[in-house]
Each structure stands twice: as structure tokens, then as C-alpha cells.
């Protein structure tokens, strides 16, 4: 594996780690909200 | 029906991301001087350009928060959700720029970082929006969205400075790929196609993430309103 290739892999892995990490954080927040949500009888949005 | 629609959207976004990755790694030719490491360009530059888009969404929404906060609080809340989501997604995209930039710079320049105008203003931009998110997270009281909105207006001032940094001053960072004079632009059509596909893919990804974040924030506002009402009823 040449040096440039290693840097390329590192950059792409970091990109996906940051993007998917944020997505995972949102999924956790979403899950936490489910127990707290008011009943959907009125306008909740 | 709604679930099917969401499933198809998710499938479309993932297909676009996979296609963008294929274009960047396999379809685009290897650059003559930098070699494989130049392919970082297909992720680094779209993230930089799209961070401007999301910070601009934050800016416009923040102005609307300030305009509507007294006359139309319900609308101001919607704008506030957009502002928060825009800042968060912008910070995520800008973080990618700040991480992939040094990874690209090390083999090409021989250094991870230098305090030139482009890099420094990008770091300042990131820090301003991180401070915006910290204000939103830790400041107490009903004025927090308005305070954060004011901070966001100042943050937006750094965007044109950041954009112009490598046009106005000599920087270690390369001159602009687009809009940087007669010699700028991508000459190779395959490289241009790979770049275009990745801009599109990351834009669709970012907008999908933005939509999810707005939805979560609107739910949070409903939860907060319900708990405030419950607290008042208990008194």
C-alpha cells in the first residue's frame, strides 16, 4: 500500500465516521424522545 | 405509504452515495502529480461548499427568528428549529473539511497545518458555530434562541471572508478550483463528473440529515411545550 493510498483511506474513513457518528447521535436522541412524547391528540408540530 | 416513501428516499440517497464513491475512487483518473491522495478532493471540496449552504440556512433562519420572535412566536419556533439544524449539519460538514484537509496536506505539503488565511478562517468559522451550539445547549431562559441568532449573524460574516481568503491573499491552500480566474476549473471531464456526482450525493445526504434534525427538534419543542403546560397545570 503506497503512502498516498493510506492517507486517502484515512480521509474517507474519517468522513464516514463523522457523518455516521452524527446520524447515530440523532438516532439516540430520537429514541430518547419516544418515551417523552405527548399524546398525538392535538397539533404536536 | 409514508413508510414506503421514506424507504425509497433512503434507498435513493444510499445509491447516490455509493455511485459518488465509485466515481471518486474508480471512475476518476489518477491525478498526475499527487497520485491517489488527490481523490480526497472529491470529499473535501463538496463538504466545504455544502458547509456554506448549511451555515447560510442557519443565517436566514436566525434572521427570521429575530424578525418573528415577538410578532409570531409559532413561526419563530419553526425558524429556530431550522437554525439549529443548519448550524449542526454545517458544523458536521465543516468538521469533515478540517479533518480531511490536514490528511491531504501532510503528504502534499509536508505539513499537517499552517496558519494561512484560508485554513485559519475555516477554523474560526467552525469555532463560531460550535460556540453557537454551546450557547444553545447551556444558556438558560427563553431568550436563548434570540441570543444564539445574534451570534449566528456574526458567524455568517466570516463566510465571505473565508470564501475570499485564497482569492485576496497568498495562501498555502491552493487557489480556488471554481471562480478563481481564467485558469481555474477542472479540465478533465471524468474528474469533473466525479466531482459533480459527489457534490450532488453529499448535498442530498446533507439535506436528508437536515430534514431529520429539523423533525427531531420540532418533536423536542412539542415535548418542552407539553411539559411546561403540565407544570403549569400542577401549580
Contacts between the chains, C-beta under 8 A, distances in Angstrom:
chain1	res1	chain2	res2	distance
A	2	B	35	7.3
A	2	B	36	7.0
A	3	B	37	8.0
A	3	B	107	5.9
A	4	B	34	7.1
A	4	B	35	4.5
A	4	B	36	4.3
A	4	B	37	3.7
A	4	B	107	5.8
A	5	B	36	5.0
A	5	B	37	7.7
A	7	B	37	4.9
A	7	B	40	7.2
A	7	B	103	5.4
A	7	B	104	6.9
A	7	B	106	6.6
A	7	B	107	5.1
A	8	B	36	5.1
A	8	B	37	5.5
A	8	B	39	5.5
A	8	B	40	6.0
A	10	B	103	5.3
A	11	B	40	4.4
A	11	B	43	6.5
A	11	B	44	7.3
A	11	B	99	7.6
A	11	B	100	4.4
A	11	B	103	4.4
A	11	B	104	6.4
A	12	B	40	7.7
A	12	B	43	6.4
A	14	B	96	7.3
A	14	B	99	4.7
A	14	B	100	6.4
A	14	B	103	6.8
A	15	B	43	5.0
A	15	B	47	7.3
A	15	B	96	5.1
A	15	B	99	7.6
A	15	B	100	6.1
A	18	B	92	6.2
A	18	B	95	5.5
A	18	B	96	5.3
A	18	B	99	6.8
A	19	B	92	6.7
A	19	B	96	7.2
A	19	B	205	7.3
A	19	B	209	7.8
A	22	B	88	7.6
A	22	B	89	7.9
A	22	B	92	4.8
A	22	B	209	7.0
A	23	B	209	6.8
A	26	B	209	7.6
A	26	B	212	5.9
A	26	B	213	6.2
A	26	B	216	6.1
A	29	B	216	5.7
A	30	B	216	5.8
A	33	B	216	6.9
A	33	B	219	5.3
A	33	B	220	6.6
A	33	B	223	6.3
A	36	B	223	4.9
A	36	B	227	7.7
A	37	B	219	6.7
A	37	B	222	7.2
A	37	B	223	6.3
A	38	B	222	6.2
A	38	B	223	6.7
A	38	B	226	3.7
A	44	B	219	7.5
A	44	B	222	4.2
A	45	B	218	5.5
A	45	B	222	6.7
